[in-house]
Amino acid sequence: MNTQLFINNERRDAASGKTLDVVNPATEETLAQVQFAGEADVTAAVAAARTCFESDEWRGLTARERGDVLYRAGQLLVERRHDIAKLETLQNGKPLFESKIDVAMTAETLKYYGGWADKIAGDVLPVSNGDLVYTTREPLGVVGAIVPWNFPLNLASWKVAPALAAGCTVVLKPAPETPLTALALAELLQEAGLPAGALNVVAGDGPLTGAALVQHPGVDKIAFTGSTAVGKQVMRSAADRVKRVTLELGGKSPNLIFADADLKAAVRGAVNGIFYGKGEVCAAGSRLLVERAVHDEVVEQLAARAAKMVPGDPFLKETRLGALASKRQYDKVLSYIAAGRSEAELVAGGNPARVDGKGYFVEATVFDNAKPGMKIVEEEIFGPVLSVLSFDDVEQAIALANQTRYGLAAGIWTSDIGKAFRVARAIRAGTVWINTYNLYDSAAPFGGFKASGFGRDLGSEALNGYTEVKTTWVGLR
């Protein structure tokens, strides 16, 4: 377990000597004290990334060689998947089976972009006078990647892998609650052959470490995943230097169940959509919109399923609801549940829980008879709390789905494929699942509309965010 900063392929102590505690949220015990990066450490990391970006060691690598490094890193991660998954569960509190899924997707993402590295190409353009005009895509430069605590390793790979594949170098700032797997990823890439300075990891908080990274003049682009409020701050700060920015922000995603749906599958999907990851998922289907004709049946099934999701030790095979990632998040979720009790009808859960007398656990919670304007309906809770609303027809369903400032994801459950396509087109969201929910793949771009941000992670589209287009014009006359 590395507890030092990772700069220029070296473990380093923070210049200030300051540390941050990493706490196991399931036991409330301190796992480690990790070096806390201040402004001087960020400056050192950016300098290492810049030196690498401009070096022959990095520029001399062919795109295929960069891809080989990423692919090898993916293979190494597969070999060490059990240890890395355990580390993720220890620092985040999610069930081990979920951490195993996260590690598997991280390995897939590294390999996927390893395959893309030598396929980033421009175009030859048919200009009117017959000259040779072509475009190339060139790496943007030094990337500052800032990722949250809900999927620490996986989301780090969503930024790091395409940036390195495109030829950029990276300074990664993980969340202060969950830096351990980001540090492990850096060492794994080093072992795979990544040159010194290509990836640097600076653990720390947002107000000091994150702000220093965003404001640093040596950083060409910020790739941020986190809350909408912080995303706005990133935009304002980056604007001073016209710095490139991509933002994957919050969500309050609608999950629509129509009366003609397979209700058993729809309820199972709704439960997965909100309780997977303890609800600490930006795309969580936290607003369940149910056609009134089947409302009572759906709520009855929901309540029964929620009651079976008993919070438990994240390392037990049967556990499906782990601990919230921190005491701060635990208190925040309980405050929303308290507000919901005064606004809507509680039909399942609603209480804090303890495992062996410890941990930041919250029961799977369902509120019925929720309405637009309620706090639990309008605001992102980021916890295992579901609000159920009713609709009477397709038009009302679409209106309710879009009645939010967010636009990250949505789900549709219906046996009418024409209706499904019509509603999917009408919903303003970056991802729409039909008769499924919460599926991701390295090849499928992910990102938001409206206050959920802009730019895309994953897929070939992510590479566009790490490259500049250059036009070269050759006069032939």
Residue, then its C-alpha position, 0 to 999 in steps of 0.5 A: m500500500n503506497t501512502q506517498l505521492f507518486i511524482n516522476n515515477e518516484r514515491r515522495d513525501a509531501a513538501s509540508g510533511k502533512t498527511l491525510d487519514v484514509v478511513n475504512p467507512a465500514t469500520e471507522e478505522t484509519l487504514a493509512q495516513v497518505q501524504f497530502a499534496g500542497e501547492a509545491d507538490v502539485t508544481a513538482a508533478v506538473a513540472a514532471a508531466r511537462t518535462c516528460f511531454e516534451s522529452d524524446e523518451w515520450r515523444g519518441l514512443t510510437a503510438r503503438e508503443r504507447g498502446d502496448v504500455l496501456y495494454r500491458a498495464g491492463q494485463l497486470l491489473v487482471e493478475r492483481r485484481h483480487d488485491i486491488a479489489k480488496l483495497e478498493t473496498l477497504q477505502n470506499g466501503k462498497p461490497l467486494f463483488e462491486s469492487k471486482i466489477d470496477v477492477a475488471m472494467t478498469a483493466e478493460t478500459l486500459k486495454y481498450y485505449g491501448g488498442w486505440a492509441d495507433k488509430i487516432a487519425g485526421d482526414v484529407l480534405p477536398v478543398s475547392n482549388g485542388d491543393l493537398v489539405y489534411t488534418t492531424r490530431e495532436p496531443l493537447g499537453v499536460v492534463g489535470a485529472i480530478v476524480p471522485w470517491n465513488f468509483p476511485l480506480n475506474l473513473a481514474s482510468w476513464k481519464v488516464a487511459p485516453a489521455l495517455a493513448a492520445g499522447c498527453t501526460v497526466v497529473l491525477k488528483p484522487a479524492p482525499e477519501t480514496p487515494l490508495t488505488a490511484l497510487a496503485l494504478a500509477e505504480l502498475l503503469q510504471e511497471a508496464g513501462l510508462p516513462a517517468g512523469a507521464l503519470n503523476v498522482v497527488a493525493g489531497d483535497g479540493p480547496l488546496t490540491g485540486a485548486a492548485l492543479v486547476q489554476h496551474p499555468g502548466v496544465d493545458k486541460i482539466a478533466f473533472t468528475g464530481s459535483t455540479a457545484v464544484g464543476k462550476q468552480v473549475m470552469r471559472s478558474a480554468a477560464d482565466r487561462v482559456k484552459r480546456v475543460t471537460l466536466e462529468l457532473g451530477g445527476k437526478s436521473p429518471n427511470l420510467i416504468f410504463a404499464d406494459a413493461d415486464l414489471k418484475a424485470a423493471v422493479r429489479g432494474a429500478v433496484n439496481g439503478i438506485f441501490y447499486g454502489k449504495g446509490e453513490v452513482c452519478a447516473a443513479g436512477s433516483r427518480l422512479l416514474v411509474e405509470r399510475a395503472v401499475h403504481d401500487e404493484v410496483v411500489e409493493q415489489l420495491a418495498a419488498r426488495a428494499a427490505k431484503m437489502v440489509p446493509g452488511d460487511p462489504f467482504l461477505k459474499e452475500t452483502r449487496l449494500g455496503a457502507l457509505a464512503s465517509k461520515r460526511q456523506y452518511d450525515k448528508v444522506l440522513s439529512y435528506i431522509a429526514a427531509g423526505r419524511s416530512e415531504a413524502e411517504l416512507v415505504a421502506g428503510g429510512n434508518p441508519a444502520r450499524v454492522d458490529g456496532k460500527g460503520y456508515f451504513v444506511e438502509a435501502t430507502v424508498f419514498d412514495n407519493a413524491k412530487p416535483g419541488m420536493k427536496i428529495v426529488e430536486e436535489e442529488i442525494f448520492g445515497p440509497v434513497l429512491s423517490v417514486l412519482s406517478f404519471d398518466d401518459v407518455e407526454q406527462a412521463i416525458a415532461l416529468a423526466n425532463q423536469t430537472r436541471y440535470g441530464l446525465a442518464a435515464g431509463i425506460w421500461t416498456s414492451d412497446i419498442g416504438k414508444a421506447f424510441r420515441v421517449a428516448r429521443a425526447i429525454r434530454a440525457g447523455t445516456v438512455w437505457i431501454n429495458t436495462y439500467n446501469l450498464y457501461d462499456s469502454a466503447a460506449p461514451f458517457g457524459g451529460f447534458k445541461a447541468s450534468g456537464f459536457g464532454r465525454d468519457l469512454g469510447s472514441e469520443a473521449l479521445n477528442g477531448y485530449t487532442e487538438v486538430k491541426t490543419t496543414w495546407v500544401g499548395l500544389r499550384 
